[in-house]
Amino acid sequence: MSAALRWKKPIANRWLANLISVFGGIVYLLQSWIYAKTQSSLLDEGAYLYKGYLFAIGKYWPYQDYGPWTNHMPLSFLIPGYTQVLLGPGLRTGRYLAIFLGLLTILGLWVIIRRMGGYWWAALAVWAMVLNPAVVKLYSLANTQSLIACMLVWVLVLTLGGDRPLWQVLLGSGLAGVMLVTRVNLFPVLILLLLYIYWEYGWRIGLYSTLSGAIPVVIVHAVYWPGILKIWAHWIPKALTPFLDPWRYPDGAIPSWNPSPTLATRLLSFFQGFRFHFVALIGTIGVLLLWPGKHRWKSKSHFRTVIFLASLFYLLVIMHMWASLGKSYCVFCYPVYLSFFISLGLILIVVAFVDWKGNVPFWRQVLVAVIILILAAGIGYGASPEVGDDLMPLLSIKVPRIRSLQVLPGSVELGGLLQNYFGLTAERYEPIARTLLPGLVGLFIGLLIILIAVLIFRWFARRDGSSRPQLGLIALVLFLVMGYIFTPTVILGGGYNTYDCGGD
């Protein structure tokens, strides 16, 4: 009887994990359907849909003179264009396509994480997406985020692990090539993927994969040559490619959209990236902070997979951070850009977690604490537009009167004390308070997390002093788990409301 129970228990756990994952998919579908109906339309959606439809019916040709401005790779327009030819033109078709692609992304994420980490990790990853309103909203719009996210996940499904059949590796390489001619900002995917395949599968499969990935790239460039060079001229530095000058904007041309964001604006967008993609970004920081030693990896294949995922994820983050925060064209696009590849971060966390190093040097533990405090305060600052007004009553709290570091009789409101101390007028004081107060509350929460981690660490020390996890690991995991739980709140992913609209 006991042997039968031991045999059935893993099966029961597997079915429970799968049931939770399926329920997550249903919740995602319901959310995505609602968000597709209740978010207002934006310029980019109309551009992809209308231009794509004109291209698909042959009214215009991508990159033609005096035609619609083709500012991206052709498939970013043609895929929604031909979808409208089949199902009817309009925003409704585009958003239904986005819902379908979002579901395929969730499915692909479940498939690869179940294979790489197990059924419960797959369920957790699915719900990391489902619990994040920011991601679900972004994937419910008729932009290219949902299209690219879907392609990327299935590229990884087909190629990762070192044990994929040849036909899957070739199909994944070809899909990576299709990604490149859909959005050029994801071109590192094809390059690093091919390097990984050569490293993991050997030169023969690597050569076949190179040919498979090159086919869609060569075909699309041949069909739309030479106009497609405008895209590369915009991306590659002028000093490196003077031969692309005929396809660049004329010298001295000034774009009509030329904002001048401040440092405070850039910081706000930077920390909004952590708010709207908390689990993936914090988890991947943990991958770096708890990087294991040379001989602690589960296997060579596992090591190669982590190196590939980490290199690709960090490179894409740096590229898109520079494209948004480093320039002035679209500073608040940074959190939106991350949604192209944020599922890559979730996969990296799961694959690398089994090799996380709990026994890290003291300086790394200090660094963990400092990063938690900075990010907690920064996330609070990033949430100031949503919660700043709600926290203003805290300034009415009565505090002791202080003068020359001496406590005086009576009390005064905290806001009045700070206003007098810094010599601010009411007109200057209130906007500053609305911005900085959420950051101070976030800093307090960060300190509270570290305090709880210390208490847990001491509890482990009393239980078993020889095998207790270190304080840095406890603090980081606690920070990550709390963020996972509170992702739907206005502080994190629930605060994304850029296109919310009350109507249909």
C-alpha positions as CSV (number, residue, x, y, z in Angstrom):
1,M,0.0,0.0,0.0
2,S,2.8,2.4,0.9
3,A,4.6,1.7,-2.4
4,A,1.4,2.5,-4.3
5,L,1.1,5.8,-2.4
6,R,4.7,6.7,-3.2
7,W,4.1,6.0,-6.9
8,K,0.8,8.0,-7.0
9,K,2.0,11.0,-5.1
10,P,4.2,12.5,-7.9
11,I,1.4,11.9,-10.4
12,A,-1.1,13.7,-8.2
13,N,1.4,16.6,-7.8
14,R,1.9,16.8,-11.5
15,W,-1.8,16.9,-12.2
16,L,-2.4,19.6,-9.6
17,A,0.4,21.7,-11.1
18,N,-1.0,21.2,-14.5
19,L,-4.5,22.2,-13.3
20,I,-3.1,25.4,-11.8
21,S,-1.4,26.2,-15.0
22,V,-4.6,25.6,-17.1
23,F,-6.5,27.8,-14.7
24,G,-3.8,30.4,-15.1
25,G,-4.3,30.2,-18.9
26,I,-8.0,30.7,-18.5
27,V,-7.5,33.7,-16.3
28,Y,-5.0,35.2,-18.8
29,L,-7.6,34.8,-21.6
30,L,-10.3,36.5,-19.6
31,Q,-8.0,39.4,-18.6
32,S,-6.6,39.8,-22.1
33,W,-10.1,39.8,-23.6
34,I,-11.2,42.5,-21.2
35,Y,-8.1,44.6,-21.7
36,A,-8.4,44.3,-25.5
37,K,-11.9,45.7,-25.2
38,T,-11.2,48.5,-22.7
39,Q,-7.9,50.0,-23.7
40,S,-8.0,53.1,-25.9
41,S,-6.3,52.9,-29.3
42,L,-2.9,54.3,-29.9
43,L,-0.9,55.6,-32.9
44,D,1.4,52.6,-33.2
45,E,-1.6,50.2,-33.5
46,G,-3.1,52.2,-36.3
47,A,0.3,52.4,-38.1
48,Y,0.9,48.6,-38.0
49,L,-2.7,47.8,-39.0
50,Y,-3.4,50.4,-41.6
51,K,0.0,50.3,-43.3
52,G,0.0,46.5,-43.2
53,Y,-3.4,46.3,-44.8
54,L,-2.4,48.7,-47.6
55,F,0.7,46.6,-48.2
56,A,-1.2,43.3,-48.1
57,I,-3.8,44.4,-50.7
58,G,-1.1,45.8,-53.0
59,K,-2.1,49.5,-52.6
60,Y,1.5,50.3,-51.7
61,W,4.9,48.6,-51.4
62,P,7.1,48.7,-48.3
63,Y,9.8,51.4,-48.5
64,Q,8.5,52.8,-51.8
65,D,9.0,56.5,-52.4
66,Y,6.0,58.7,-51.5
67,G,4.3,55.7,-49.8
68,P,3.6,55.1,-46.1
69,W,6.6,55.5,-43.9
70,T,8.0,51.9,-43.4
71,N,9.9,52.6,-40.2
72,H,10.3,48.9,-39.2
73,M,11.1,45.6,-40.9
74,P,8.4,44.4,-43.4
75,L,6.9,41.5,-41.5
76,S,5.9,43.8,-38.6
77,F,3.4,45.3,-41.0
78,L,2.7,42.4,-43.3
79,I,1.7,39.9,-40.6
80,P,-1.1,42.1,-39.2
81,G,-1.9,43.2,-42.8
82,Y,-2.5,39.7,-44.2
83,T,-4.4,38.7,-41.0
84,Q,-6.8,41.6,-41.8
85,V,-7.1,40.4,-45.4
86,L,-8.3,37.0,-44.0
87,L,-10.4,38.2,-41.1
88,G,-11.4,41.7,-42.0
89,P,-9.7,45.1,-41.5
90,G,-9.8,47.0,-38.3
91,L,-8.6,47.3,-34.7
92,R,-10.8,44.4,-33.6
93,T,-8.9,41.9,-35.8
94,G,-5.5,43.2,-34.6
95,R,-6.4,42.9,-30.9
96,Y,-7.9,39.4,-31.4
97,L,-4.6,38.4,-33.0
98,A,-2.8,39.9,-30.0
99,I,-4.9,37.8,-27.6
100,F,-4.2,34.6,-29.6
101,L,-0.4,35.4,-29.7
102,G,-0.5,36.0,-25.9
103,L,-2.0,32.6,-25.3
104,L,0.6,31.0,-27.5
105,T,3.3,32.8,-25.5
106,I,1.9,31.5,-22.2
107,L,1.7,28.0,-23.7
108,G,5.3,28.1,-25.0
109,L,6.5,29.4,-21.6
110,W,4.8,26.5,-19.9
111,V,6.3,24.0,-22.3
112,I,9.9,25.1,-22.0
113,I,9.9,25.7,-18.2
114,R,8.1,22.4,-17.6
115,R,10.9,20.7,-19.6
116,M,13.8,22.7,-18.0
117,G,12.5,23.0,-14.4
118,G,9.4,20.8,-13.8
119,Y,5.6,21.2,-13.6
120,W,5.5,23.4,-10.5
121,W,8.1,25.9,-11.9
122,A,6.0,26.0,-15.1
123,A,2.9,26.8,-13.0
124,L,4.7,29.6,-11.2
125,A,6.0,31.0,-14.4
126,V,2.5,31.1,-16.0
127,W,1.1,32.8,-13.0
128,A,4.0,35.3,-13.0
129,M,2.6,36.5,-16.3
130,V,-1.1,36.1,-15.3
131,L,-0.7,38.2,-12.2
132,N,1.0,41.1,-14.0
133,P,-1.6,43.4,-15.5
134,A,1.1,45.5,-17.2
135,V,2.2,42.5,-19.3
136,V,-1.3,41.3,-20.1
137,K,-2.3,44.8,-21.1
138,L,0.7,45.2,-23.4
139,Y,0.1,41.8,-25.0
140,S,-3.5,42.7,-25.6
141,L,-2.7,45.6,-27.9
142,A,-2.2,45.3,-31.7
143,N,1.5,46.2,-31.4
144,T,4.5,44.0,-32.2
145,Q,5.2,43.2,-28.5
146,S,2.9,40.2,-28.4
147,L,4.1,39.0,-31.8
148,I,7.8,39.1,-30.9
149,A,7.3,37.7,-27.4
150,C,5.5,34.7,-29.0
151,M,8.2,34.1,-31.6
152,L,11.0,34.4,-29.0
153,V,9.4,31.9,-26.6
154,W,8.9,29.3,-29.3
155,V,12.5,29.8,-30.6
156,L,13.6,28.8,-27.2
157,V,11.2,25.9,-27.0
158,L,12.6,24.5,-30.2
159,T,16.3,24.9,-29.5
160,L,17.2,24.9,-25.8
161,G,18.5,22.0,-23.8
162,G,21.0,20.2,-26.1
163,D,18.5,17.3,-26.7
164,R,16.2,18.8,-29.3
165,P,15.7,16.9,-32.6
166,L,17.4,18.3,-35.7
167,W,14.1,19.4,-37.3
168,Q,13.2,21.4,-34.1
169,V,16.6,23.1,-34.0
170,L,16.3,24.1,-37.7
171,L,12.8,25.3,-37.3
172,G,13.8,27.4,-34.3
173,S,16.7,28.9,-36.2
174,G,14.4,29.8,-39.1
175,L,11.9,31.4,-36.7
176,A,14.7,33.5,-35.2
177,G,15.5,34.7,-38.8
178,V,11.8,35.6,-39.2
179,M,12.0,37.6,-35.9
180,L,14.9,39.6,-37.4
181,V,12.8,40.7,-40.4
182,T,9.9,41.5,-38.1
183,R,11.7,43.7,-35.6
184,V,15.3,44.6,-36.1
185,N,15.8,45.4,-32.4
186,L,15.8,41.7,-31.7
187,F,18.6,40.9,-34.2
188,P,20.9,39.6,-31.3
189,V,18.6,36.7,-30.9
190,L,19.6,35.1,-34.2
191,I,23.3,35.8,-33.7
192,L,23.6,34.5,-30.2
193,L,21.3,31.6,-30.9
194,L,23.5,30.4,-33.7
195,L,26.6,30.7,-31.5
196,Y,24.8,28.7,-28.8
197,I,23.8,26.0,-31.3
198,Y,27.4,25.6,-32.6
199,W,28.5,25.4,-28.9
200,E,25.8,23.0,-27.8
201,Y,25.1,20.8,-30.8
202,G,28.3,20.9,-32.8
203,W,29.5,22.5,-36.0
204,R,27.4,20.3,-38.4
205,I,24.0,21.2,-36.9
206,G,25.3,24.7,-36.4
207,L,26.0,25.0,-40.1
208,Y,22.5,23.7,-41.0
209,S,21.0,26.1,-38.5
210,T,22.9,29.1,-40.0
211,L,21.5,28.2,-43.4
212,S,18.0,27.9,-41.9
213,G,18.2,31.2,-40.0
214,A,19.6,33.0,-43.1
215,I,16.9,31.9,-45.5
216,P,14.1,34.2,-44.3
217,V,16.6,37.1,-43.8
218,V,18.0,36.8,-47.3
219,I,14.6,36.3,-49.0
220,V,13.0,39.4,-47.3
221,H,16.1,41.6,-48.0
222,A,16.1,40.5,-51.6
223,V,12.4,41.2,-52.1
224,Y,12.6,44.7,-50.5
225,W,16.1,45.7,-51.7
226,P,17.4,48.4,-51.5
227,G,14.7,50.2,-49.5
228,I,15.1,47.9,-46.5
229,L,18.6,49.4,-46.0
230,K,16.8,52.4,-44.4
231,I,16.2,50.3,-41.3
232,W,19.9,49.3,-41.0
233,A,21.0,52.9,-41.7
234,H,19.0,53.9,-38.7
235,W,20.4,51.2,-36.4
236,I,24.1,51.0,-37.4
237,P,26.4,53.9,-36.4
238,K,27.2,56.2,-39.2
239,A,30.9,56.0,-38.7
240,L,30.9,52.3,-39.3
241,T,28.7,52.3,-42.4
242,P,29.3,55.4,-44.6
243,F,27.9,53.4,-47.6
244,L,24.5,53.6,-46.0
245,D,24.4,57.4,-46.0
246,P,22.1,57.6,-49.0
247,W,19.4,55.8,-46.9
248,R,19.8,58.0,-43.8
249,Y,18.0,61.2,-43.0
250,P,19.7,64.3,-44.5
251,D,22.3,66.0,-42.3
252,G,20.7,68.8,-40.2
253,A,17.2,67.4,-40.4
254,I,15.3,67.9,-37.1
255,P,12.5,65.5,-36.2
256,S,9.2,67.0,-35.4
257,W,9.1,64.9,-32.1
258,N,12.1,66.2,-30.2
259,P,11.5,66.1,-26.4
260,S,14.0,67.1,-23.7
261,P,13.5,64.7,-20.8
262,T,15.2,65.5,-17.5
263,L,17.2,63.1,-15.4
264,A,14.3,62.7,-13.0
265,T,12.1,61.6,-15.9
266,R,14.7,59.0,-17.0
267,L,14.9,57.7,-13.5
268,L,11.1,57.5,-13.3
269,S,11.0,55.4,-16.4
270,F,13.9,53.2,-15.3
271,F,12.2,52.3,-12.0
272,Q,8.9,51.8,-13.8
273,G,10.7,49.0,-15.7
274,F,11.2,47.3,-12.3
275,R,7.6,48.0,-11.3
276,F,6.0,46.5,-14.4
277,H,8.5,43.6,-14.8
278,F,9.5,43.0,-11.1
279,V,9.8,39.3,-11.0
280,A,11.9,38.9,-14.2
281,L,14.3,41.8,-13.5
282,I,14.8,41.1,-9.8
283,G,15.2,37.4,-10.4
284,T,17.8,37.9,-13.1
285,I,19.7,40.3,-10.8
286,G,19.7,37.4,-8.4
287,V,21.2,35.2,-11.1
288,L,24.2,37.5,-11.2
289,L,24.5,38.1,-7.4
290,L,24.3,34.3,-6.6
291,W,26.3,33.1,-9.6
292,P,27.8,29.8,-8.7
293,G,31.5,28.8,-8.8
294,K,33.1,27.1,-11.8
295,H,32.5,23.6,-10.6
296,R,29.0,23.9,-9.2
297,W,27.0,23.6,-12.4
298,K,24.6,20.7,-12.8
299,S,26.1,19.8,-16.2
300,K,28.0,21.3,-19.1
301,S,24.8,21.5,-21.2
302,H,23.0,23.3,-18.3
303,F,26.0,25.7,-18.0
304,R,25.8,26.5,-21.8
305,T,22.1,27.1,-21.6
306,V,22.4,29.6,-18.7
307,I,25.3,31.4,-20.4
308,F,23.2,31.8,-23.6
309,L,20.1,32.9,-21.8
310,A,21.9,35.3,-19.5
311,S,24.0,36.8,-22.3
312,L,21.0,37.4,-24.5
313,F,18.8,38.8,-21.8
314,Y,21.4,41.3,-20.4
315,L,22.4,42.4,-23.9
316,L,18.8,43.0,-24.9
317,V,18.1,45.0,-21.6
318,I,21.2,47.1,-22.2
319,M,20.3,47.8,-25.8
320,H,16.8,48.8,-25.1
321,M,17.8,50.8,-22.0
322,W,20.2,52.8,-24.3
323,A,17.5,53.2,-27.0
324,S,15.0,54.7,-24.5
325,L,16.8,56.1,-21.5
326,G,20.1,56.9,-23.2
327,K,18.4,58.9,-25.9
328,S,15.4,61.4,-25.8
329,Y,13.1,60.0,-28.4
330,C,10.9,57.8,-26.2
331,V,12.0,57.7,-22.6
332,F,8.9,56.1,-21.3
333,C,9.1,53.3,-23.9
334,Y,11.6,51.5,-21.7
335,P,9.1,49.4,-19.8
336,V,7.2,48.7,-23.1
337,Y,10.5,47.6,-24.8
338,L,11.2,45.1,-22.0
339,S,7.9,43.3,-22.8
340,F,9.4,42.1,-26.1
341,F,11.6,39.6,-24.2
342,I,10.6,39.6,-20.6
343,S,9.7,35.9,-20.7
344,L,13.3,35.3,-21.4
345,G,14.1,36.5,-17.9
346,L,11.6,34.1,-16.4
347,I,13.2,31.2,-18.2
348,L,16.6,32.3,-17.1
349,I,15.5,32.4,-13.4
350,V,14.1,28.9,-13.5
351,V,17.1,27.4,-15.4
352,A,19.7,29.1,-13.2
353,F,17.9,28.7,-9.8
354,V,19.1,25.2,-9.1
355,D,22.7,26.4,-9.3
356,W,22.2,29.5,-7.2
357,K,25.0,29.8,-4.7
358,G,23.8,30.2,-1.2
359,N,27.2,30.4,0.3
360,V,28.4,33.8,-1.1
361,P,31.2,36.1,0.2
362,F,30.2,38.8,2.7
363,W,30.6,41.6,0.2
364,R,28.0,40.0,-2.1
365,Q,25.6,39.8,0.9
366,V,26.1,43.5,1.6
367,L,25.6,44.2,-2.1
368,V,22.3,42.3,-2.0
369,A,21.1,44.5,0.9
370,V,22.1,47.7,-0.8
371,I,20.4,46.7,-4.1
372,I,17.2,45.8,-2.2
373,L,17.2,49.2,-0.5
374,I,17.9,51.1,-3.7
375,L,15.3,49.2,-5.7
376,A,12.6,49.4,-3.0
377,A,13.1,53.2,-2.7
378,G,13.3,53.5,-6.5
379,I,10.1,51.5,-7.1
380,G,8.3,53.7,-4.6
381,Y,9.6,56.8,-6.5
382,G,8.5,55.2,-9.8
383,A,5.0,54.7,-8.3
384,S,4.7,58.3,-7.2
385,P,2.4,59.4,-10.1
386,E,-0.1,56.8,-8.9
387,V,0.3,56.8,-5.1
388,G,1.8,60.2,-4.3
389,D,-1.5,61.8,-3.4
390,D,-2.6,58.9,-1.4
391,L,0.4,59.1,0.9
392,M,0.1,62.8,1.5
393,P,-1.9,62.3,4.7
394,L,1.2,60.8,6.3
395,L,2.6,64.3,6.5
396,S,-0.2,65.2,9.0
397,I,1.2,62.8,11.6
398,K,2.2,64.5,14.8
399,V,5.9,64.3,15.7
400,P,7.9,65.9,18.5
401,R,9.3,69.4,18.0
402,I,13.0,69.4,17.5
403,R,15.5,72.2,17.5
404,S,19.3,72.0,17.5
405,L,19.0,68.2,17.9
406,Q,17.0,68.8,21.1
407,V,13.4,67.6,21.7
408,L,11.1,70.4,22.7
409,P,7.7,70.3,24.4
410,G,4.7,69.8,22.2
411,S,4.3,68.4,18.7
412,V,4.1,69.5,15.1
413,E,2.9,68.0,11.9
414,L,5.6,66.1,10.0
415,G,4.9,68.0,6.9
416,G,5.3,71.4,8.6
417,L,8.5,70.2,10.3
418,L,10.1,69.2,6.9
419,Q,8.8,72.3,5.2
420,N,10.4,74.6,7.8
421,Y,13.6,72.5,8.0
422,F,14.2,72.8,4.2
423,G,12.8,76.3,3.9
424,L,10.3,75.4,1.2
425,T,7.3,77.4,0.2
426,A,3.9,75.5,0.0
427,E,4.0,75.7,-3.8
428,R,7.3,74.0,-4.0
429,Y,6.9,71.7,-1.0
430,E,3.8,69.8,-2.0
431,P,5.0,68.6,-5.5
432,I,8.3,67.5,-4.0
433,A,6.5,65.7,-1.2
434,R,4.3,63.8,-3.6
435,T,7.3,62.7,-5.5
436,L,9.7,61.8,-2.7
437,L,7.3,60.5,0.0
438,P,6.6,57.2,-2.0
439,G,10.4,56.7,-2.3
440,L,10.8,57.0,1.5
441,V,8.0,54.6,2.1
442,G,9.7,52.2,-0.3
443,L,12.9,52.6,1.5
444,F,11.2,51.7,4.8
445,I,9.7,48.6,3.2
446,G,13.2,47.6,2.0
447,L,14.5,48.0,5.5
448,L,11.6,45.9,6.8
449,I,12.4,43.1,4.3
450,I,16.0,43.0,5.5
451,L,14.9,42.9,9.1
452,I,12.5,40.0,8.4
453,A,15.4,38.3,6.6
454,V,17.6,38.7,9.7
455,L,14.9,37.2,11.9
456,I,14.5,34.2,9.5
457,F,18.3,33.8,9.4
458,R,18.5,33.7,13.2
459,W,15.7,31.2,13.2
460,F,17.6,28.9,10.9
461,A,20.7,29.4,13.0
462,R,18.9,28.1,16.1
463,R,17.6,25.1,14.2
464,D,20.8,24.0,12.5
465,G,23.8,26.1,12.6
466,S,25.7,24.0,10.0
467,S,23.4,24.1,7.0
468,R,21.5,27.4,7.3
469,P,21.1,29.6,4.2
470,Q,23.0,32.8,4.2
471,L,21.4,36.2,5.0
472,G,21.9,37.5,1.4
473,L,20.1,34.6,-0.2
474,I,17.2,34.8,2.3
475,A,16.8,38.6,1.8
476,L,16.8,38.3,-2.0
477,V,14.4,35.4,-2.2
478,L,12.1,37.2,0.3
479,F,12.2,40.3,-1.8
480,L,11.4,38.3,-4.9
481,V,8.5,36.4,-3.3
482,M,6.9,39.5,-1.9
483,G,7.1,41.2,-5.3
484,Y,5.6,38.1,-6.9
485,I,2.6,38.2,-4.5
486,F,2.1,42.0,-4.8
487,T,2.6,42.2,-8.6
488,P,-1.1,42.9,-9.3
489,T,-1.1,45.9,-6.9
490,V,-0.8,49.5,-8.0
491,I,2.7,49.6,-6.7
492,L,3.9,47.1,-9.3
493,G,2.2,45.8,-12.4
494,G,-1.3,47.0,-11.4
495,G,0.0,50.6,-11.8
496,Y,0.2,50.4,-15.6
497,N,-2.9,52.3,-16.8
498,T,-1.6,54.3,-19.7
499,Y,-4.3,53.3,-22.1
500,D,-7.1,52.4,-19.7
501,C,-10.5,53.4,-21.0
502,G,-13.9,53.0,-19.4
503,G,-15.6,52.1,-22.6
504,D,-15.4,49.4,-25.3
